[in-house]
Amino acid sequence: MRVTPLTAVRNIGILAHVDAGKTTVTERILYTTGTTHKRGEVHDGTTVTDFDPQERKRGITIFAAAVGCTWDDHRITVIDTPGHVDFADEVERSLRVLDGAIAVFDAVAGVEPQSESVWRQADRHGVPRIAFVNKLDRVGADLDAAVDSIRRRLHPVPLVVQLPIGREDGFTGVVDLLRSRALTWTDGGPVEAGPVPEALVEEARVRRRRLEEAVAELHPLALEEFFAEATLSAETLRTALRDLTRTGEALVVLCGSAYRNRGIEPLLDAITAYLPSPLDVPPIRGTRDGVELDRPADPTAPLAALVFKVVTTATGRLTYLRVYSGTLRKGMEVRNVGARRNERIARILRVQADRQHEIDTAVAGDIVAVVGPKSARVGATLCGAEDLLLLEPPVTADPVVSVAIETSRSSEAGKLTEALAHLVEEDPSLVARTDPETGQTILSGLGELHLEVSVEKLRQTSDLVVTVGKPRVAYRETVARGVAGVVYRHVKQDGGAGQFAHVVLNVEPLEGEAFEFRSTVVGGRVPAEYIRAVEAGCRHALAEGPLAGHPVTGLRVTLTDGSTHVKDSSEMAFRAAGRFGLRDALRSCRMLLLEPVVETTVVVPSDSVGTVLGDLSARRGRVSNSTMRSGTAVVTATVPLAELFGYSTRLRSRTQGRGTFTTRPAGYAPDPTAGKQAAS
């Protein structure tokens, strides 16, 4: 049924901050495994995974791309993910279907803001990781400093298994601490194994001992051997490192320079040795009729597959999916559980970035694209019609920035709506809507760059001439001071069946949560089914707050009392009472307007620090840290997102083009410019 057994399959992702070298690592993996015969370069626009014209033009990864290769009789599927915060949703969808990951870090910068964000995303999904400290050939590269930043900021137990040979431009190889051998590379040549250089023998011995002690503290079998033999064999270390990686108790750290093709072979060995196969991760869990069920990674089990990406190409619609169990066959009819529709699989494609080749079957553990399904959206579950199972879809982030978009001719409004629908279908983190007051079409996304890329893609794929308004951030409203005992009676009598619902609500602020509903009604004055209807109505009311119509967050609503009518009460009536009752209650609360804020890291020449600090202060930024590193200053501040529109151009002009900045979401904070509007 398959050439490669499940134990020899690896589905991994490459995770990192922008410009840490993810795409270059992916390209060198493809080159080293013989999948490609020429090393692709980001700066030349010749990479396999950054194939989109915008990616090549901007020099960054925007869309997650899957490629496959083989190494040591293992089949490895690699997904190269974006590093920019605006495309974090692409990372989220990829992590949902991966079994392991490589976290890439810059040997000079160490852990950077987006490194931290993607690390937390991987934590949420329980994805085992190994680390690759890249760019050891750069000026200022320091493996120990990078590892220390990993320990301090990400809090794993790092287990360094290599020692660099040479520093900065003189970096030529690594000492393999497990096998006590040197691995060296010459530019363009293969790896050469040899004895440890004499100058590094003692340091390698100390680091090997340190590695053994750290592993023995974490792994029971290694501890037994360490006490018995006072040392650990290479095989015991390898077994322990595999177990610790797959449980997430420790992080294996390797190093190299992907650009100079140094360190890739041992990285591939670590992928096959330490990262899990589909059989090593827990069975996928789904629900059927509200009951949780597990599906093993078994080609003979019932089919269960999850859609994680949808792409419209010139040749048709591609639906990317991970097969978790069972076998998917060409021509097979499958059930889209969420849409409650049957779909036929016309073609199954093994994907190599923007190229594909057709196969007849895909089995448990495969990541493939299919042609045929029309209703399958991101997060859809495809399974056999006789054995239904609903898998949990990837979480989609809420948009924080919006722009108004319109065509040059009113006659093209329908074409714009259709093009936006295709755009949103491919990227669920985008939201397109019509403003009920102005009639404008509003496109919302995760950042200024996200919207810029999306609009450019719309122009390329639809041939529409569109104009875009200035970006606007997505505000929220919250309760600063609550109110108790708000009574609302919903009574309607229009000749037919009447409606009656009576509720009493308390509203109070809630720290750390968006919304919580509870009931303290006693004596059955409001039946349980009506309580659920009140909660549904309250959730509906959260869509528009009393200050400016923004969504409401951070509140607890308590249903304290109510009453029913023997004939006229219904779920619909209590849903309406919950909705309008909470609206009235919010008008009586003291409300605050919240704005999205981001943690901003600015890297500038040391002589520009004063200018940058003043500019951040003028943008209502709160500086939390400032350090010097290799002749540059690194300033970290929390800044309102609305104040960063156009900041890139301003920063370049104030630093003669040498300043850069990155951001990551930091939640919401009260907007002091709006004033603390209230009604009491």
C-alpha positions as CSV (number, residue, x, y, z in Angstrom):
1,M,0.0,0.0,0.0
2,R,2.9,2.3,0.6
3,V,6.7,2.2,-0.1
4,T,7.6,4.0,3.2
5,P,6.4,2.5,6.5
6,L,4.8,4.9,8.9
7,T,7.7,4.6,11.3
8,A,9.9,6.2,8.6
9,V,7.6,9.2,7.9
10,R,8.3,12.7,9.3
11,N,5.9,15.6,8.9
12,I,7.7,18.7,10.2
13,G,7.6,22.5,10.0
14,I,10.3,25.2,10.0
15,L,9.5,27.9,12.5
16,A,11.3,31.1,13.3
17,H,11.4,34.9,13.4
18,V,11.5,36.7,10.0
19,D,15.0,36.6,8.4
20,A,16.3,33.9,10.8
21,G,16.9,31.7,7.8
22,K,13.8,29.3,7.6
23,T,13.6,29.3,3.8
24,T,17.3,28.9,3.4
25,V,17.3,25.9,5.8
26,T,14.4,24.4,3.7
27,E,16.3,25.0,0.5
28,R,19.5,23.4,1.8
29,I,17.5,20.4,3.1
30,L,16.1,19.9,-0.5
31,Y,19.6,20.3,-2.0
32,T,21.4,18.0,0.5
33,T,18.8,15.3,0.0
34,G,19.2,15.5,-3.8
35,T,15.6,16.7,-4.3
36,T,17.0,19.8,-6.0
37,H,20.3,20.1,-7.9
38,K,20.8,23.8,-7.4
39,R,20.8,25.8,-4.2
40,G,17.9,28.3,-4.2
41,E,18.6,31.7,-2.8
42,V,16.1,34.1,-1.2
43,H,17.9,37.2,-2.5
44,D,18.0,35.8,-6.0
45,G,14.3,34.8,-6.0
46,T,15.2,31.3,-6.9
47,T,13.8,29.4,-3.9
48,V,11.4,26.4,-4.3
49,T,9.1,27.3,-1.4
50,D,8.9,31.1,-1.9
51,F,7.4,30.8,-5.3
52,D,4.8,33.4,-5.2
53,P,5.7,36.7,-7.0
54,Q,5.1,38.7,-3.9
55,E,7.3,36.5,-1.8
56,R,10.2,36.8,-4.3
57,K,9.7,40.6,-4.6
58,R,9.6,41.2,-0.8
59,G,12.1,38.5,0.1
60,I,9.9,37.0,2.9
61,T,7.8,33.9,3.2
62,I,4.1,34.8,3.1
63,F,2.3,31.5,2.4
64,A,3.1,28.2,4.0
65,A,4.5,25.8,1.4
66,A,4.9,22.0,1.6
67,V,7.8,20.1,0.0
68,G,8.9,16.5,0.3
69,C,12.3,14.7,0.3
70,T,13.9,11.5,1.5
71,W,16.9,11.0,3.8
72,D,18.2,7.7,5.2
73,D,15.2,5.8,3.9
74,H,12.8,8.3,5.6
75,R,10.2,10.3,3.8
76,I,10.2,13.9,5.2
77,T,7.5,16.4,4.4
78,V,8.6,19.9,5.3
79,I,6.3,22.9,5.6
80,D,8.1,26.2,5.4
81,T,6.1,28.7,7.4
82,P,6.0,32.5,7.4
83,G,8.0,34.4,10.1
84,H,6.2,37.7,9.9
85,V,3.6,38.3,12.6
86,D,1.0,39.3,10.1
87,F,0.9,35.8,8.7
88,A,0.8,34.0,12.1
89,D,-2.5,32.3,11.0
90,E,-0.6,30.4,8.3
91,V,1.7,29.1,11.0
92,E,-1.3,28.1,13.2
93,R,-2.9,26.1,10.4
94,S,0.3,24.4,9.6
95,L,1.1,23.5,13.2
96,R,-2.3,21.9,13.4
97,V,-1.3,19.1,11.0
98,L,2.4,18.7,11.9
99,D,4.0,16.0,14.1
100,G,7.3,17.9,14.7
101,A,9.2,21.1,14.0
102,I,12.6,22.7,13.7
103,A,12.9,26.1,15.5
104,V,15.5,28.2,13.7
105,F,17.3,30.9,15.7
106,D,19.8,33.6,14.6
107,A,23.1,33.0,16.3
108,V,23.6,36.8,16.7
109,A,20.0,37.8,17.7
110,G,19.0,34.7,19.6
111,V,15.3,34.6,20.5
112,E,13.5,37.4,18.7
113,P,9.8,38.5,19.1
114,Q,8.2,36.3,16.5
115,S,10.4,33.3,17.6
116,E,8.6,33.6,20.9
117,S,5.2,33.8,19.3
118,V,5.6,30.7,17.1
119,W,7.1,28.8,20.0
120,R,4.0,29.5,22.1
121,Q,1.8,28.4,19.1
122,A,3.8,25.1,19.0
123,D,3.3,24.7,22.7
124,R,-0.4,25.0,22.4
125,H,-0.4,22.2,19.8
126,G,2.0,20.1,21.7
127,V,4.4,19.8,18.7
128,P,7.8,18.3,19.6
129,R,10.8,20.5,18.5
130,I,14.5,20.5,17.9
131,A,16.5,23.8,17.6
132,F,18.9,24.9,14.9
133,V,21.0,27.9,15.7
134,N,21.7,29.4,12.3
135,K,24.1,32.0,10.9
136,L,27.2,31.0,12.9
137,D,29.3,32.5,10.2
138,R,28.0,36.0,11.0
139,V,30.0,38.7,12.9
140,G,28.9,38.5,16.5
141,A,27.6,34.9,16.3
142,D,27.6,33.2,19.7
143,L,26.1,29.8,20.2
144,D,26.2,29.9,24.0
145,A,24.5,33.3,24.1
146,A,21.8,32.1,21.7
147,V,21.2,29.0,23.8
148,D,21.0,31.2,26.9
149,S,18.4,33.4,25.4
150,I,16.4,30.2,24.5
151,R,16.6,29.1,28.1
152,R,15.6,32.5,29.5
153,R,12.8,33.5,27.1
154,L,11.3,30.1,26.1
155,H,12.0,28.1,29.2
156,P,12.9,24.7,27.7
157,V,15.8,22.6,28.9
158,P,18.3,23.0,26.0
159,L,20.6,20.1,25.3
160,V,23.4,21.2,23.1
161,V,24.8,18.2,21.1
162,Q,27.4,20.1,19.0
163,L,30.4,22.4,19.5
164,P,31.2,24.9,16.7
165,I,34.7,24.6,15.0
166,G,35.8,28.2,14.4
167,R,34.1,31.5,15.0
168,E,32.2,33.9,12.7
169,D,33.8,33.8,9.2
170,G,36.1,31.1,10.3
171,F,33.3,28.7,11.2
172,T,34.0,25.5,9.3
173,G,32.2,22.7,11.1
174,V,31.0,21.2,14.4
175,V,32.1,18.6,16.9
176,D,29.4,15.8,17.3
177,L,29.4,15.4,21.0
178,L,27.5,12.1,20.9
179,R,30.0,10.3,18.6
180,S,33.1,12.4,19.6
181,R,34.0,13.3,16.0
182,A,34.4,16.4,13.9
183,L,32.2,17.2,10.9
184,T,33.6,19.8,8.6
185,W,32.5,21.4,5.3
186,T,34.3,23.2,2.5
187,D,32.2,25.6,0.4
188,G,30.2,23.5,-2.1
189,G,31.6,20.2,-0.8
190,P,30.0,17.3,1.2
191,V,30.5,16.8,4.9
192,E,33.8,15.2,6.0
193,A,34.0,13.3,9.3
194,G,37.3,13.1,11.2
195,P,38.9,13.3,14.7
196,V,38.1,16.2,17.0
197,P,40.7,19.0,16.6
198,E,43.3,18.9,19.3
199,A,42.5,22.4,20.4
200,L,38.9,21.4,21.1
201,V,39.4,18.0,22.7
202,E,39.2,19.2,26.3
203,E,36.2,21.6,25.7
204,A,34.4,18.8,23.9
205,R,35.0,16.4,26.8
206,V,33.6,19.0,29.3
207,R,30.6,19.7,27.1
208,R,29.9,16.0,26.6
209,R,30.0,15.4,30.4
210,R,27.7,18.3,30.9
211,L,25.3,16.8,28.3
212,E,25.4,13.4,30.0
213,E,24.6,14.9,33.4
214,A,21.7,17.0,32.0
215,V,20.2,13.9,30.3
216,A,20.6,11.7,33.3
217,E,18.7,14.2,35.4
218,L,15.7,14.0,33.0
219,H,15.7,10.3,31.8
220,P,15.3,7.4,34.3
221,L,17.1,4.8,32.1
222,A,19.9,7.2,31.4
223,L,20.2,7.9,35.1
224,E,20.6,4.1,35.9
225,E,23.4,3.8,33.3
226,F,25.1,6.9,34.5
227,F,25.2,5.7,38.1
228,A,26.4,2.2,37.0
229,E,29.0,3.3,34.4
230,A,29.7,6.9,35.4
231,T,29.1,7.8,31.7
232,L,26.5,7.3,28.9
233,S,27.0,5.5,25.7
234,A,26.2,7.2,22.4
235,E,23.2,4.8,21.9
236,T,21.8,5.6,25.3
237,L,22.1,9.3,24.7
238,R,20.4,9.0,21.3
239,T,17.5,7.0,22.8
240,A,17.1,9.4,25.7
241,L,17.3,12.5,23.5
242,R,14.5,11.0,21.3
243,D,12.3,10.3,24.3
244,L,12.9,13.8,25.8
245,T,12.2,15.5,22.5
246,R,9.0,13.6,21.9
247,T,7.7,14.3,25.4
248,G,8.7,18.0,25.2
249,E,10.9,17.7,28.4
250,A,14.0,18.9,26.7
251,L,15.2,20.6,23.5
252,V,18.0,19.2,21.3
253,V,20.1,22.1,20.0
254,L,22.2,21.9,16.8
255,C,24.0,24.6,15.0
256,G,25.4,25.6,11.6
257,S,25.2,28.0,8.7
258,A,22.5,27.2,6.2
259,Y,23.6,29.8,3.7
260,R,27.0,28.1,3.5
261,N,25.5,24.7,3.6
262,R,27.1,23.8,6.9
263,G,25.3,21.7,9.5
264,I,22.5,20.4,7.3
265,E,23.4,16.7,7.2
266,P,23.4,16.3,11.0
267,L,20.2,18.3,11.1
268,L,18.6,15.8,8.8
269,D,20.0,13.0,11.0
270,A,18.4,14.7,14.0
271,I,15.0,14.9,12.2
272,T,14.9,11.2,11.6
273,A,16.4,10.3,15.0
274,Y,14.5,12.6,17.4
275,L,11.3,13.9,15.8
276,P,8.2,11.7,15.9
277,S,6.6,9.7,13.2
278,P,2.7,9.6,12.9
279,L,2.8,6.5,15.1
280,D,4.7,8.3,17.9
281,V,2.1,11.0,18.5
282,P,-1.2,10.5,20.2
283,P,-4.1,9.3,18.0
284,I,-6.2,12.1,16.5
285,R,-9.3,12.9,18.6
286,G,-12.6,13.9,17.2
287,T,-16.3,13.9,18.1
288,R,-19.3,12.0,16.9
289,D,-22.7,13.0,18.3
290,G,-20.9,14.8,21.2
291,V,-18.9,11.7,22.1
292,E,-15.0,11.9,21.9
293,L,-13.4,9.2,19.8
294,D,-9.7,8.4,18.9
295,R,-8.5,7.4,15.5
296,P,-5.2,5.7,15.2
297,A,-2.7,6.4,12.4
298,D,-3.6,3.2,10.6
299,P,-4.2,2.9,6.8
300,T,-6.8,0.2,7.5
301,A,-8.8,2.3,10.0
302,P,-11.8,4.5,8.9
303,L,-10.8,7.6,6.9
304,A,-10.3,10.9,8.8
305,A,-8.6,13.9,7.1
306,L,-8.4,17.6,8.0
307,V,-8.3,20.4,5.5
308,F,-5.7,23.0,6.5
309,K,-5.3,25.1,3.3
310,V,-7.3,26.0,0.2
311,V,-5.6,27.5,-2.9
312,T,-7.2,28.6,-6.2
313,T,-4.7,28.2,-9.1
314,A,-4.9,28.7,-12.8
315,T,-5.8,25.1,-13.2
316,G,-8.4,24.9,-10.5
317,R,-9.0,24.6,-6.7
318,L,-6.5,22.7,-4.6
319,T,-7.6,21.5,-1.1
320,Y,-4.6,20.6,1.1
321,L,-5.3,18.1,3.8
322,R,-3.6,15.8,6.3
323,V,-4.8,12.2,6.3
324,Y,-4.8,11.1,10.0
325,S,-6.3,7.6,9.5
326,G,-7.5,5.4,6.8
327,T,-6.9,5.5,3.0
328,L,-8.0,8.1,0.5
329,R,-8.4,6.9,-3.0
330,K,-8.8,8.6,-6.3
331,G,-12.5,8.7,-7.3
332,M,-13.6,8.0,-3.8
333,E,-16.7,9.7,-2.3
334,V,-16.1,11.3,1.1
335,R,-18.3,13.1,3.6
336,N,-17.7,16.8,4.5
337,V,-18.9,16.4,8.1
338,G,-19.4,20.1,8.9
339,A,-21.1,21.0,5.6
340,R,-23.1,17.8,5.6
341,R,-22.3,17.1,2.0
342,N,-20.7,14.3,0.0
343,E,-17.7,15.2,-2.2
344,R,-15.8,13.2,-4.8
345,I,-12.1,13.1,-4.9
346,A,-11.2,13.6,-8.6
347,R,-7.4,13.7,-8.2
348,I,-4.8,13.3,-5.4
349,L,-1.6,15.2,-5.7
350,R,1.8,14.9,-4.0
351,V,2.9,18.5,-3.5
352,Q,6.3,20.1,-4.1
353,A,5.6,23.8,-3.4
354,D,3.9,25.0,-6.6
355,R,4.5,21.8,-8.5
356,Q,2.5,18.5,-8.0
357,H,2.5,15.0,-9.3
358,E,-0.6,12.8,-9.3
359,I,-0.9,9.6,-7.1
360,D,-3.7,7.1,-6.8
361,T,-3.9,6.8,-3.0
362,A,-3.0,8.7,0.2
363,V,-2.8,7.0,3.5
364,A,-2.6,7.8,7.2
365,G,0.4,10.2,7.8
366,D,0.2,11.7,4.3
367,I,0.0,15.5,3.6
368,V,-1.4,15.9,0.1
369,A,-3.6,18.2,-2.1
370,V,-6.8,17.0,-3.7
371,V,-8.9,18.2,-6.6
372,G,-12.7,17.8,-6.5
373,P,-14.2,19.0,-3.2
374,K,-16.2,22.2,-3.7
375,S,-17.6,22.9,-0.2
376,A,-14.5,22.0,1.8
377,R,-13.1,25.1,3.7
378,V,-10.1,25.4,6.0
379,G,-10.9,23.3,9.1
380,A,-13.3,20.9,7.3
381,T,-13.2,17.2,8.2
382,L,-13.4,14.7,5.3
383,C,-14.2,11.1,6.3
384,G,-16.0,8.0,5.1
385,A,-19.8,8.3,4.8
386,E,-20.3,5.2,6.9
387,D,-18.1,6.2,9.9
388,L,-18.4,10.0,10.6
389,L,-15.9,11.9,12.9
390,L,-15.6,15.6,13.3
391,L,-12.0,16.9,13.9
392,E,-11.3,20.1,15.8
393,P,-10.5,22.9,13.2
394,P,-7.5,25.2,13.5
395,V,-8.1,28.4,15.6
396,T,-8.4,31.6,13.5
397,A,-7.2,34.8,14.9
398,D,-9.4,37.9,15.1
399,P,-8.6,40.7,12.7
400,V,-7.2,43.9,14.1
401,V,-6.8,46.2,11.1
402,S,-9.4,47.2,8.4
403,V,-9.4,49.1,5.2
404,A,-12.2,50.2,2.9
405,I,-11.8,48.8,-0.6
406,E,-13.8,49.7,-3.8
407,T,-13.6,49.4,-7.5
408,S,-13.1,52.2,-10.0
409,R,-16.4,51.3,-11.7
410,S,-19.6,50.7,-9.8
411,S,-20.6,48.0,-12.3
412,E,-17.8,45.8,-11.0
413,A,-19.1,45.6,-7.5
414,G,-20.3,42.1,-8.0
415,K,-17.0,41.0,-9.4
416,L,-15.3,42.5,-6.3
417,T,-17.6,40.6,-4.0
418,E,-16.8,37.4,-5.8
419,A,-13.0,38.0,-5.7
420,L,-13.1,38.8,-2.0
421,A,-15.1,35.6,-1.3
422,H,-12.3,33.6,-3.0
423,L,-9.7,35.5,-1.0
424,V,-11.4,34.9,2.3
425,E,-11.9,31.2,1.4
426,E,-8.1,30.8,1.0
427,D,-7.3,32.9,4.1
428,P,-9.8,32.6,7.0
429,S,-8.0,35.3,9.0
430,L,-9.4,37.8,6.5
431,V,-12.9,39.1,7.0
432,A,-14.9,41.0,4.2
433,R,-18.1,42.8,5.1
434,T,-20.2,45.7,4.0
435,D,-20.5,48.7,6.4
436,P,-24.2,49.1,7.0
437,E,-23.9,52.9,7.5
438,T,-21.6,53.9,4.6
439,G,-22.2,50.9,2.2
440,Q,-18.4,50.5,1.8
441,T,-16.8,47.1,1.5
442,I,-14.5,46.6,4.5
443,L,-11.6,44.1,4.4
444,S,-10.1,43.2,7.8
445,G,-6.9,41.3,8.6
446,L,-4.0,40.7,11.0
447,G,-1.9,43.7,10.1
448,E,-0.9,46.4,7.6
449,L,1.3,44.1,5.6
450,H,-1.3,41.3,5.7
451,L,-3.8,43.6,4.1
452,E,-1.3,45.0,1.6
453,V,-0.4,41.5,0.4
454,S,-4.1,40.5,0.2
455,V,-5.1,43.5,-1.8
456,E,-2.2,43.0,-4.2
457,K,-3.2,39.3,-4.6
458,L,-6.8,40.4,-5.3
459,R,-5.5,42.7,-8.1
460,Q,-3.4,40.0,-9.6
461,T,-6.1,37.3,-9.6
462,S,-9.1,39.4,-10.6
463,D,-7.7,42.1,-12.9
464,L,-9.8,44.6,-10.9
465,V,-8.7,48.2,-10.5
466,V,-9.3,48.9,-6.8
467,T,-8.7,51.7,-4.4
468,V,-7.9,51.2,-0.8
469,G,-8.6,53.6,2.1
470,K,-6.3,54.3,5.1
471,P,-6.0,51.4,7.6
472,R,-8.1,51.5,10.7
473,V,-7.6,49.3,13.8
474,A,-10.3,47.1,15.3
475,Y,-11.3,48.5,18.7
476,R,-13.1,46.7,21.5
477,E,-15.3,47.9,24.3
478,T,-15.2,46.6,27.9
479,V,-16.9,47.1,31.2
480,A,-15.0,49.3,33.7
481,R,-17.8,49.4,36.3
482,G,-20.7,47.0,36.2
483,V,-24.3,47.2,37.2
484,A,-26.7,44.9,39.1
485,G,-30.4,44.1,39.0
486,V,-31.2,45.2,35.4
487,V,-34.7,44.1,34.7
488,Y,-35.9,43.4,31.2
489,R,-39.3,42.2,30.2
490,H,-39.9,41.0,26.6
491,V,-43.6,41.1,26.0
492,K,-45.2,40.9,22.5
493,Q,-48.9,40.3,21.7
494,D,-50.0,40.7,18.1
495,G,-53.0,38.6,17.8
496,G,-51.4,35.2,17.5
497,A,-49.1,33.4,19.9
498,G,-47.6,35.8,22.3
499,Q,-44.0,36.2,23.5
500,F,-43.1,36.6,27.2
501,A,-39.7,36.5,28.9
502,H,-38.6,38.2,32.1
503,V,-34.9,38.3,33.1
504,V,-32.8,40.1,35.8
505,L,-29.1,40.5,34.9
506,N,-26.0,41.5,36.7
507,V,-23.0,42.7,34.7
508,E,-19.4,43.0,36.0
509,P,-15.9,43.3,34.7
510,L,-13.9,40.1,34.0
511,E,-10.1,40.0,33.9
512,G,-8.4,37.7,31.4
513,E,-11.5,36.3,29.7
514,A,-13.6,37.6,26.9
515,F,-17.0,36.6,28.2
516,E,-18.5,34.5,30.9
517,F,-22.2,33.7,31.6
518,R,-23.6,32.1,34.7
519,S,-27.0,31.6,36.4
520,T,-27.9,31.8,40.0
521,V,-31.6,31.3,39.5
522,V,-33.2,29.0,42.0
523,G,-36.5,27.2,42.3
524,G,-36.9,26.6,38.6
525,R,-38.1,30.2,38.0
526,V,-36.3,30.0,34.6
527,P,-36.1,26.5,33.1
528,A,-32.6,25.3,31.9
529,E,-33.5,25.4,28.2
530,Y,-34.5,29.1,28.6
531,I,-31.2,29.9,30.5
532,R,-29.3,28.6,27.5
533,A,-31.4,30.8,25.3
534,V,-30.6,33.9,27.5
535,E,-26.9,33.1,27.2
536,A,-27.2,32.9,23.4
537,G,-29.0,36.2,23.3
538,C,-26.3,37.8,25.5
539,R,-23.6,36.6,23.2
540,H,-25.4,38.1,20.3
541,A,-25.5,41.5,22.1
542,L,-21.7,41.5,22.4
543,A,-21.3,42.2,18.7
544,E,-22.0,46.0,19.2
545,G,-21.1,48.0,22.3
546,P,-22.8,51.2,23.5
547,L,-19.8,53.5,23.0
548,A,-19.2,53.2,19.2
549,G,-20.6,49.9,18.1
550,H,-17.4,47.9,18.6
551,P,-17.5,44.3,19.9
552,V,-17.6,44.0,23.7
553,T,-15.2,41.9,25.7
554,G,-14.1,41.3,29.3
555,L,-17.4,40.9,31.2
556,R,-19.3,38.4,33.2
557,V,-23.1,38.3,33.0
558,T,-25.1,36.7,35.7
559,L,-28.8,35.7,35.4
560,T,-30.1,36.2,38.9
561,D,-33.9,36.0,38.5
562,G,-36.7,35.8,36.0
563,S,-40.1,34.5,35.3
564,T,-42.1,32.7,32.6
565,H,-45.6,32.6,31.2
566,V,-47.4,29.3,31.0
567,K,-48.3,29.8,27.3
568,D,-46.2,32.6,25.8
569,S,-42.7,31.8,27.0
570,S,-40.3,30.2,24.5
571,E,-36.6,29.9,23.8
572,M,-37.0,32.6,21.1
573,A,-38.5,35.0,23.6
574,F,-35.8,34.4,26.2
575,R,-33.1,34.8,23.5
576,A,-34.5,38.2,22.7
577,A,-34.7,39.1,26.4
578,G,-31.0,38.2,26.8
579,R,-30.0,40.2,23.8
580,F,-32.0,43.4,24.6
581,G,-31.6,43.1,28.3
582,L,-27.8,43.0,28.1
583,R,-27.9,46.0,25.7
584,D,-29.8,48.0,28.2
585,A,-27.4,46.8,31.0
586,L,-24.4,47.9,29.0
587,R,-25.8,51.4,28.5
588,S,-25.9,51.6,32.3
589,C,-22.4,50.4,32.8
590,R,-19.2,52.5,32.8
591,M,-17.5,51.5,29.6
592,L,-14.0,51.8,28.3
593,L,-12.8,51.8,24.7
594,L,-9.9,49.4,24.1
595,E,-7.3,49.6,21.3
596,P,-5.0,46.8,20.1
597,V,-1.3,47.2,21.2
598,V,1.8,45.4,20.0
599,E,5.2,44.7,21.4
600,T,7.6,46.4,19.1
601,T,11.3,45.6,18.9
602,V,13.4,48.3,17.1
603,V,17.0,47.6,16.0
604,V,18.9,50.8,15.2
605,P,22.5,52.1,15.1
606,S,23.6,53.2,18.6
607,D,23.8,56.9,17.4
608,S,20.1,56.9,16.6
609,V,18.7,55.7,19.9
610,G,17.7,59.1,21.2
611,T,15.7,59.9,18.0
612,V,14.0,56.5,18.1
613,L,13.1,56.8,21.8
614,G,11.6,60.2,21.2
615,D,9.6,59.0,18.2
616,L,8.2,56.0,20.2
617,S,7.2,58.3,23.0
618,A,5.4,60.5,20.6
619,R,3.5,57.4,19.4
620,R,2.4,56.7,22.9
621,G,4.9,53.9,23.2
622,R,6.0,52.5,26.6
623,V,9.7,51.4,26.5
624,S,10.2,48.2,28.5
625,N,13.8,47.4,27.6
626,S,16.9,48.8,25.8
627,T,20.1,46.9,25.2
628,M,23.3,47.3,23.2
629,R,24.4,44.5,20.9
630,S,27.3,44.5,18.4
631,G,27.2,48.3,17.9
632,T,23.5,48.4,17.6
633,A,20.7,49.2,20.0
634,V,17.7,47.0,20.5
635,V,14.7,48.8,22.0
636,T,11.5,47.0,23.1
637,A,8.3,49.0,23.6
638,T,4.6,48.5,23.8
639,V,2.9,50.7,21.2
640,P,-0.7,51.2,20.1
641,L,-1.1,49.5,16.7
642,A,-2.8,52.6,15.3
643,E,0.3,54.6,15.9
644,L,2.5,52.3,13.8
645,F,0.9,52.9,10.4
646,G,3.6,54.3,8.2
647,Y,6.3,53.8,10.9
648,S,8.5,51.7,8.6
649,T,9.1,54.7,6.3
650,R,9.6,57.1,9.2
651,L,12.1,54.8,10.9
652,R,14.2,54.4,7.7
653,S,14.3,58.1,7.1
654,R,15.5,58.8,10.7
655,T,18.2,56.1,10.6
656,Q,19.5,56.5,7.0
657,G,17.8,53.3,6.1
658,R,19.6,51.2,8.8
659,G,16.8,50.8,11.3
660,T,14.4,47.8,11.3
661,F,11.5,46.8,13.5
662,T,9.2,43.9,14.2
663,T,6.0,43.5,16.2
664,R,3.9,40.9,17.9
665,P,0.4,41.2,19.3
666,A,0.2,42.2,23.0
667,G,-3.5,42.3,23.5
668,Y,-5.7,45.3,24.1
669,A,-5.3,48.4,26.4
670,P,-7.5,51.4,27.3
671,D,-7.4,54.1,24.7
672,P,-6.6,57.3,26.5
673,T,-7.3,59.5,23.5
674,A,-10.9,58.4,23.4
675,G,-11.6,59.3,27.0
676,K,-13.4,57.2,29.5
677,Q,-16.9,57.5,28.1
678,A,-19.6,56.3,30.5
679,A,-23.2,56.2,31.2
680,S,-24.4,55.7,34.7
